[in-house]
Structures are given as structure tokens and as C-alpha cells.
Amino acid sequence: MTWTVTAERFDSPDANALRRDYYDEVASRYWQRPATAEEIDDGLDGDGADLLAPPTGQFVVGRYGSKAASCAGLVLTESAGPGTAELTRVYVRPAFRGTGGGGLLLAAVEEEARAYGVRLLRLDTRNDLVEARGLYTKHGYREVPAFHRRNRYAEHWFAKEL
């Protein structure tokens, strides 16, 4: 099996399913119990996903063989200065972790960012998302001081110069 990662609308059926799975995992880990369907719906309602489309961003979906297995989003953040964007909603379904898809996912988002003229890609994450923090570090993201406090759940901030 091989990975392919391509830009896709954030509201396509596969992208919606991946975004739901992403939110289910991060919410369940945070609450230390399975998230309910209602909680997932509430979390996705008004989550800003509409920014994950041109001209304000992009969404990519990774497929392992023919199966939708990962996703990530890019949001242009002009308020942080020209040439800056945020990486968001990075997710690899558990069954596909360890197969190299995470690195390919990051490379695809970075390529999309470069096409927009982005020179600095940054993100925030939490303590309990250990796999994500490891993925970012492995692929050249460095931990930096907090660059905003919009996300009340953020505990670590990373950046990478492209």
C-alpha cells in the first residue's frame, strides 16, 4: 500500500468523517472518556473549518491505498503578519499510524503553504497529544513561546520556517 495526500474540500464526505474522528479523539483524550456524538457535533459547530478553503487556507486528505486515513488543515493568519500560517486539525487514524503517513501529510501541507507564500508555519497542541508532538519535532518543528492564547486548551506551541 502507498500513501497519497491531496487537497480536498473540508466538507467532502471523507474530510467530514476525518474531522469528526479527529474531534472525537482529542475530546475523548481531554475528558478521559469517550465523547458522545452530541459533544462531537457541538465541537464541530462553528469550529472555523470554513477557513480551510481558498483564499484563507486549505485542507488535505491522506489516503492509504484507497482508504481516507489522515487529514490536516492550513489557515492563513495575516493578523500574525504576512507569510505566516497555522497548521491545524492534524490527524492520522490510529490504524494507519506508524506507516509514514504523518510525515507525508506535513509535507503536503507545507507545500500548500509555500504556494501561498507562507514562510512560517506554526501550531499549538496539548500535553496529552504525545504522538503529535513527536511527529512535529521529528519533522523540523521547534517548540516556541506561546504566540497566542486563543485556544484555551493549548499547552505547547511549535513553529517551522519553510
Salt bridges, closest charged atoms under 4 A:
GLU8 OE1 - ARG63 NH1 3.00
ASP11 OD1 - ARG9 NE 2.90
ASP14 OD2 - ARG63 NH2 2.64
ASP21 OD2 - ARG93 NE 2.73
GLU25 OE2 - ARG29 NH2 3.05
GLU25 OE1 - ARG97 NH2 2.75
GLU39 OE2 - ARG33 NH2 2.59
ASP41 OD1 - ARG20 NH1 2.54
ASP47 OD2 - ARG19 NH2 3.48
ASP47 OD2 - ARG89 NH2 3.48
GLU86 OE2 - ARG122 NH2 3.55
GLU86 OE1 - HIS148 NE2 3.87
GLU86 OE2 - ARG150 NH2 3.05
GLU110 OE2 - LYS160 NZ 3.17
GLU111 OE1 - ARG114 NH1 3.79
ASP124 OD2 - HIS148 NE2 3.13
ASP128 OD2 - ARG126 NH2 2.73
GLU131 OE1 - ARG29 NH1 2.85
GLU143 OE2 - HIS156 ND1 2.44
